[in-house]
Amino acid sequence: MSDSQNKDCQAAAIRLLSRREHSSKELRRKLLERDFDFLTIDNTLISLKDENLQSDARFTECYVRSKWNKGVGPVRLRRELCEHEIDDEMINACLHDHEWRQLAVEVRQKRFGLALPESFEERAKQMRFLQYRGFNTEQINGAMKSDE
């Protein structure tokens, strides 16, 4: 492991982080794709965390905010964050701070309009859509009752 390889790995990681936040798992994968060895990557990730240049907490907050703005619900978000190997405590902290039922209402209204569905088929269609977007049953039922 050369000093030059460490510097190259650090520079590559910083370039990636300058574009957007990355989870440590995602950053590790991208550095592996650039043919850095495991030890160099591990040392780089430790260094970046120590310098607060990479943070899974910051990544989680940015990721949740981005997906919130796109109308993604907490069930889907939790699954996606688990794929990034974010721990449950951090996920719970970020997801707890949002009003998911209100977002479900807004997502339903944006897609289907203000009027609530009149037929069973239309109601089922809207409920499936909200489920796909990642809302739980309680949030979906709240959105289907709301005429805000």
C-alpha positions as CSV (number, residue, x, y, z in Angstrom):
1,M,0.0,0.0,0.0
2,S,1.7,3.1,-1.2
3,D,1.3,6.7,0.0
4,S,0.4,7.6,-3.5
5,Q,-2.5,5.1,-3.6
6,N,-3.8,6.4,-0.3
7,K,-3.8,10.0,-1.7
8,D,-5.5,8.9,-4.9
9,C,-8.2,7.0,-3.0
10,Q,-8.8,9.9,-0.7
11,A,-9.0,12.3,-3.7
12,A,-11.4,10.0,-5.5
13,A,-13.6,9.8,-2.4
14,I,-13.6,13.5,-1.9
15,R,-14.6,14.0,-5.5
16,L,-17.5,11.7,-5.1
17,L,-18.6,13.4,-1.8
18,S,-18.3,16.8,-3.4
19,R,-21.2,15.9,-5.7
20,R,-23.5,14.6,-3.0
21,E,-23.6,12.7,0.2
22,H,-22.8,8.9,0.1
23,S,-23.3,6.2,2.6
24,S,-20.1,4.4,3.6
25,K,-21.3,1.3,1.9
26,E,-22.0,3.2,-1.4
27,L,-18.6,5.0,-1.2
28,R,-16.8,1.7,-0.5
29,R,-18.5,0.1,-3.6
30,K,-17.6,3.0,-5.9
31,L,-14.0,3.0,-4.7
32,L,-13.7,-0.7,-5.3
33,E,-15.0,-0.1,-8.8
34,R,-12.0,2.2,-9.2
35,D,-9.6,-0.7,-8.3
36,F,-8.4,0.5,-4.9
37,D,-7.6,-2.3,-2.5
38,F,-9.7,-3.1,0.6
39,L,-7.1,-1.8,3.1
40,T,-6.7,1.5,1.3
41,I,-10.4,2.0,1.1
42,D,-10.9,1.1,4.8
43,N,-8.2,3.6,5.8
44,T,-9.7,6.3,3.6
45,L,-13.2,5.7,5.0
46,I,-12.0,5.9,8.6
47,S,-10.1,9.1,7.7
48,L,-13.1,10.7,6.0
49,K,-15.3,9.9,9.0
50,D,-12.8,11.3,11.5
51,E,-12.7,14.5,9.5
52,N,-16.5,14.5,9.2
53,L,-16.3,14.5,5.5
54,Q,-18.4,11.4,5.3
55,S,-21.3,10.8,7.6
56,D,-24.0,8.1,7.4
57,A,-26.3,10.4,9.5
58,R,-25.9,13.3,7.1
59,F,-26.5,10.9,4.1
60,T,-29.6,9.6,5.8
61,E,-31.0,13.1,6.4
62,C,-30.3,14.2,2.8
63,Y,-31.7,10.9,1.4
64,V,-35.0,11.2,3.4
65,R,-35.4,14.8,2.5
66,S,-34.9,14.1,-1.2
67,K,-37.3,11.2,-1.2
68,W,-39.9,13.1,0.9
69,N,-39.9,15.8,-1.8
70,K,-40.6,13.1,-4.4
71,G,-43.5,11.7,-2.3
72,V,-41.9,8.5,-1.2
73,G,-43.4,6.9,2.0
74,P,-41.6,5.6,5.1
75,V,-42.0,1.9,4.3
76,R,-40.1,2.2,1.0
77,L,-37.6,4.6,2.5
78,R,-36.8,2.2,5.4
79,R,-36.2,-0.6,2.9
80,E,-33.9,1.6,0.7
81,L,-31.9,2.8,3.7
82,C,-31.4,-0.7,4.9
83,E,-29.9,-1.5,1.5
84,H,-27.4,1.2,2.2
85,E,-26.7,-0.5,5.6
86,I,-27.9,2.4,7.6
87,D,-28.7,1.2,11.2
88,D,-32.2,1.1,12.5
89,E,-31.7,3.7,15.2
90,M,-30.6,6.3,12.6
91,I,-33.5,5.4,10.3
92,N,-36.0,5.7,13.1
93,A,-34.7,9.1,14.1
94,C,-35.0,10.5,10.6
95,L,-38.3,9.0,9.7
96,H,-39.9,10.0,13.0
97,D,-39.6,13.7,12.2
98,H,-42.1,13.8,9.4
99,E,-45.9,13.9,9.0
100,W,-46.4,10.9,6.7
101,R,-50.2,10.9,6.7
102,Q,-50.2,14.5,5.3
103,L,-47.7,13.5,2.6
104,A,-49.9,10.5,1.6
105,V,-52.8,13.0,1.2
106,E,-50.7,15.3,-0.9
107,V,-49.3,12.4,-3.1
108,R,-52.9,11.0,-3.6
109,Q,-54.3,14.4,-4.5
110,K,-51.4,15.3,-6.9
111,R,-51.9,12.0,-8.8
112,F,-55.7,11.6,-8.7
113,G,-57.1,15.1,-7.9
114,L,-58.9,16.5,-4.8
115,A,-62.0,14.3,-5.0
116,L,-62.1,11.1,-3.1
117,P,-62.8,7.9,-5.2
118,E,-66.4,6.9,-5.5
119,S,-66.1,3.4,-6.8
120,F,-64.5,0.4,-5.1
121,E,-62.2,-0.1,-8.1
122,E,-60.9,3.5,-8.1
123,R,-60.4,3.4,-4.3
124,A,-58.4,0.1,-4.7
125,K,-56.3,1.6,-7.5
126,Q,-55.4,4.7,-5.4
127,M,-54.6,2.5,-2.4
128,R,-52.3,0.3,-4.5
129,F,-50.6,3.4,-5.8
130,L,-50.0,4.7,-2.2
131,Q,-48.8,1.3,-1.1
132,Y,-46.3,1.2,-4.0
133,R,-45.1,4.7,-3.0
134,G,-44.2,3.3,0.4
135,F,-47.0,4.3,2.8
136,N,-48.4,2.0,5.4
137,T,-52.0,0.9,5.9
138,E,-52.7,3.6,8.5
139,Q,-51.4,6.4,6.3
140,I,-53.2,5.1,3.3
141,N,-56.5,4.8,5.1
142,G,-56.0,8.4,6.4
143,A,-55.3,9.7,2.9
144,M,-58.4,7.9,1.6
145,K,-60.7,9.6,4.3
146,S,-59.2,13.0,4.0
147,D,-61.0,15.6,1.9
148,E,-58.6,18.4,2.7
